[in-house]
Amino acid sequence: MEPTRTDTAAQARSGAPVDARTEGRAGPTPAGQRSWAPDLARGAVLLGIALANVGLYLHGTDTGPGMRPVDGSPLDRTLDFVVTLLVNDRSRPMFALLFGFGLVTIARRMTERGLEPHRRRSVLLRRQLWLVAFGGVHAALLFEGDILGIYGATGLVVLLLMNRRPRVLIAWGTVSLVLLGVMFAVVGLAPEFPSTPTEYLPSVVERASIWVLGVVGGTVVMLVLAPMLAGVAMARAGLLDRPWEHRPLLRRLVRLGSLVGVVGALPYALVVARVWDPGTVTTSVLAGVHAVTGTAMGVAYVCLFALWAARLHDRRAARRGAPAVLAAVGERSLTCYLLQSVLLAPLLSPWGLGLGDGMGTATAYGIAVGAWLVTVAVAWGLASAGRRGPFEVLLRRLTYGRPGRHATAPAVAV
């Protein structure tokens, strides 16, 4: 297939050099032609995902708001405050935003490379369904808090809305945020979750059941639809592809999103840290506010990485050093996300080594950081060897078929 003008134009807009040897060739987008911003943001948000998820593996103690142990040490409570303020219900919308951005990018590249509309729809539909399948296996084997299933299912809704007018996206996003707040407020009134079985096979059944309910419920209440639609809007505007053209807007979004995110999170963070006890009903309302304002904070975080990417563009920085290491994780975000569970679940779960029994959150956060650093090392090792993540390769194969079957298929990380 001959290279098209739009391929060249897209590379020129991104600031990447056009390589005649790779232009129009089948296969993933070369690292040198990828946008910095989404890869940097994906690499960093995986640290937030690890910190947010590690608490779900703890057991053997009574828990309070935010599912934190009630007998935590002063250090535990201090870190619980910081993580609740800056990470919990902020990393998920940030990841979802990048997912929505990725869907638009995939669709745009297929359009630019000449795929017919029905083939584009088929590719995107298959990709979403395979993500749901990945999530089901991930949940059953390791982690009931899997997010891939909800991403895949909600992505089907995004495909229906992706080309609609901005006011339609705003309307759906608003409904999504309202339902999200109500859901978290109701969950805050619910009793504690049952303990996890200590035998592996019974735990598989329980995790799979919880995951199915979570995917159905999370899709119905549109848990991640609002940030995904924000990612669609950012992709349309070129905020991550060409951040150097949008610095004033990006700075405004950072300021506004940070203000809304911190103010909305502060009361609930004080409750989680057990500094304030306003009662069950008020706590549930604050949990809803905390969740809703997380989307604004997620937008602010992504815009911060876009501004960093703009500086790298100004310096014509090559993919090396710390930014390249972080971007390597972002390019392999699906593999690194699943690897976190491979590291944490057998170590902390009751059916594994059970080290999460009675563990304080400060120790758990340290383990989460360690797990993330392992994924960084793995991603950088793969990047240095010129290899993609194994689960990115598998998802691409399942989505597009054998190499050469869809010569124009682009690759975008989850």
C-alpha positions, -999 to 999 in steps of 0.1 A, spaced: 0 0 0 14 34 -10 18 59 18 -9 86 19 -7 123 24 -25 121 57 1 97 71 28 122 64 7 151 77 -1 132 109 36 126 115 45 162 107 19 175 132 33 153 159 68 166 153 81 132 144 103 127 113 88 109 83 107 77 75 102 65 40 113 30 51 84 26 76 58 49 63 27 28 53 43 -4 65 23 -29 85 30 -30 122 29 -8 153 39 29 153 77 32 158 87 46 191 104 76 174 71 85 158 49 82 189 36 112 209 54 117 242 24 129 262 2 98 264 31 74 269 45 95 298 11 98 314 3 60 310 37 51 325 31 74 356 -5 65 361 4 28 366 21 38 398 -11 54 409 -30 22 399 -6 1 420 -11 24 451 -48 25 447 -52 -13 442 -28 -27 468 -52 -20 496 -77 -44 481 -53 -73 489 -51 -65 527 -71 -86 550 -74 -98 586 -83 -65 602 -114 -43 605 -116 -16 579 -132 19 579 -138 45 552 -118 39 521 -114 3 531 -84 13 553 -76 -7 585 -90 11 615 -60 4 637 -34 20 613 -3 37 627 3 74 624 24 68 593 -3 46 578 -29 73 584 -7 100 570 0 81 538 -37 71 536 -45 109 536 -20 116 508 -31 86 486 -68 94 491 -62 131 483 -40 126 452 -44 90 439 -76 72 448 -104 78 423 -79 100 404 -57 73 387 -87 54 373 -102 84 355 -68 94 343 -63 59 328 -98 60 314 -91 94 298 -60 80 281 -81 50 270 -106 73 253 -78 92 237 -64 59 224 -97 49 208 -99 81 188 -62 78 178 -68 42 165 -98 52 145 -81 83 131 -50 63 120 -72 37 103 -91 64 85 -59 81 74 -46 48 60 -77 42 40 -96 15 59 -133 14 50 -158 24 77 -171 -11 82 -136 -25 87 -128 3 112 -159 -6 132 -151 -43 131 -115 -37 143 -126 -14 172 -154 -38 182 -131 -68 183 -106 -49 204 -132 -39 230 -146 -74 232 -111 -89 236 -104 -64 264 -135 -77 282 -122 -112 278 -87 -102 291 -103 -87 321 -124 -118 329 -93 -140 328 -73 -115 349 -101 -112 375 -107 -150 378 -70 -158 381 -57 -129 401 -76 -97 409 -113 -91 412 -107 -53 410 -98 -56 373 -106 -26 352 -102 -40 317 -137 -54 316 -153 -21 324 -130 -3 300 -139 -28 272 -176 -26 278 -177 12 283 -156 16 252 -185 1 232 -206 31 244 -177 55 235 -177 40 199 -213 51 196 -206 86 208 -171 92 194 -182 113 164 -211 131 180 -211 169 187 -194 183 218 -227 191 235 -238 155 232 -205 144 248 -210 169 276 -245 157 283 -235 121 285 -205 130 306 -226 149 330 -250 120 334 -221 97 340 -207 119 368 -241 121 385 -245 83 385 -209 79 396 -215 101 426 -247 83 435 -230 49 432 -201 58 455 -224 74 480 -246 42 481 -215 19 483 -204 40 513 -235 30 531 -230 -7 524 -216 -32 549 -180 -45 546 -172 -69 518 -169 -106 528 -135 -121 534 -116 -138 506 -114 -176 506 -80 -190 516 -82 -218 490 -73 -208 454 -102 -225 435 -130 -211 457 -113 -177 454 -114 -180 416 -152 -185 417 -156 -155 441 -134 -132 420 -151 -141 388 -185 -134 404 -175 -101 418 -159 -91 385 -191 -99 365 -212 -78 389 -186 -50 387 -185 -49 349 -223 -50 346 -228 -24 373 -199 -2 363 -211 -1 327 -247 6 336 -237 35 359 -211 46 334 -183 45 359 -156 56 335 -176 71 307 -170 108 316 -132 106 316 -132 85 284 -153 112 267 -128 138 281 -101 118 263 -122 119 231 -124 156 234 -87 160 241 -79 138 211 -101 159 188 -84 191 200 -49 177 196 -40 185 232 -18 154 235 -6 150 199 5 187 197 7 200 232 32 227 222 4 244 203 -19 245 234 2 255 263 -22 283 277 -52 259 276 -32 231 292 -21 253 320 -56 265 326 -68 229 328 -41 220 352 -50 249 375 -87 243 374 -86 205 375 -62 205 404 -83 230 424 -115 210 418 -97 177 425 -81 188 457 -110 206 472 -133 177 463 -110 152 478 -99 170 510 -129 163 532 -130 126 524 -92 123 528 -96 136 563 -122 110 570 -102 82 556 -72 93 577 -95 92 607 -89 129 615 -126 136 612 -157 114 618 -188 132 604 -211 101 605 -220 74 580 -244 95 558 -221 125 555 -191 102 549 -210 85 520 -218 119 505 -182 129 507 -172 96 491 -194 105 461 -180 140 459 -145 126 461 -152 102 432 -169 128 409 -141 154 413 -115 127 405 -122 132 368 -111 169 370 -79 158 388 -73 131 361 -76 158 334 -51 180 353 -26 151 356 -28 143 319 -23 180 310 8 182 333 24 154 313 13 171 280 32 202 292 62 180 299 59 165 264 58 201 250 91 209 267 107 177 253 94 187 218 110 221 222 143 205 230 139 179 201 146 154 228 154 118 217 138 89 235 164 84 262 169 91 298 142 91 325 114 103 300 122 73 277 121 49 306 87 62 318 74 62 282 85 26 278 61 17 306 34 36 289 39 19 256 35 -14 274 8 -3 298 -14 -35 293 15 -58 301 26 -37 330 -9 -34 344 -13 -72 344 22 -78 357 13 -58 388 -13 -84 397 11 -112 389 35 -97 415 10 -86 442 -18 -112 442 3 -143 451 23 -123 476 -5 -107 496 -37 -127 490 -50 -153 515 -47 -180 489 -11 -172 483 16 -163 507 -9 -143 527 14 -115 536 -14 -90 534 -29 -104 567 -28 -76 592 -4 -56 571 -4 -18 575 -11 4 546 24 21 547 40 -12 541 15 -21 514 22 12 496 59 4 497 53 -30 482 31 -13 455 59 11 446 83 -19 444 60 -37 421 57 -7 399 95 -4 398 97 -40 387 74 -33 358 95 -3 349 126 -25 347 107 -51 326 94 -24 302 128 -8 298 144 -42 292 119 -49 265 123 -15 250 161 -18 250 157 -52 232 134 -36 207 104 -58 218 68 -49 225 49 -60 256 37 -96 252 1 -87 260 1 -58 235 13 -83 209 -14 -108 219 -42 -81 219 -30 -69 185 -29 -104 170 -64 -112 183 -78 -78 171 -62 -76 136 -53 -112 129 -20 -125 115 7 -100 105 -1 -87 71 -38 -94 73 -46 -57 81 -15 -39 68 -28 -5 79 -36 -14 115 -21 10 140 -10 1 175 -21 21 205 -15 11 241 -44 4 264 
